[in-house]
Amino acid sequence: MGRKINEDKYGISDRRYRELVYFCLQYKEWKEWLGHNDGTVPGQAADVIPGVHGKHSDPVAALAIKREQLQNKCKILEKAAERGEDKPVKQ
């Protein structure tokens, strides 16, 4: 069986630890996406009918929602990094 270092050191399972690591590794990708998608939305093709299949398509709202979600994730990591500077990890 695998090592229990993460559970002993951080009080979380190895799977949860890996989930958090991979969450953190996405930070750079999120920041780059936010830098490139600053509020402009590509135009809609003339043959596309909004609201087909019962869905109302609002690309501006979808972009705003995605930006908000990624900004919130980035803030979570930035706050955690600030806290981590003050508190060394228990050995």
C-alpha positions, 0 to 999 in steps of 0.5 A, a space after each residue: 500500500 502507499 505511503 501515509 505521509 500526507 495523512 500524517 503530515 497534513 491530516 488528509 488522505 493521499 487522494 485529497 492531497 493530490 486533488 489539492 495539488 492538481 487544483 493548485 497546478 491550474 493557477 497559471 492556466 487560469 491566470 493566462 485564460 483571464 488575461 486573454 479573455 477580458 470581456 470580448 465575445 466573438 460574434 454569432 454566425 448569421 445562421 445560428 438561431 438563439 434558443 435552439 433545443 430549449 437553451 437560451 444562449 447568452 455568450 456574454 453572460 457565459 463569459 462573465 460567469 466563467 471569469 467570475 468562477 476562475 477569479 474566485 479560484 485564483 483568490 482562494 489560492 492567493 489567500 492560501 499562499 499568503 497564509 502559508 507564508 506565515 505558517 510553516 508546515 508541521 514536520 
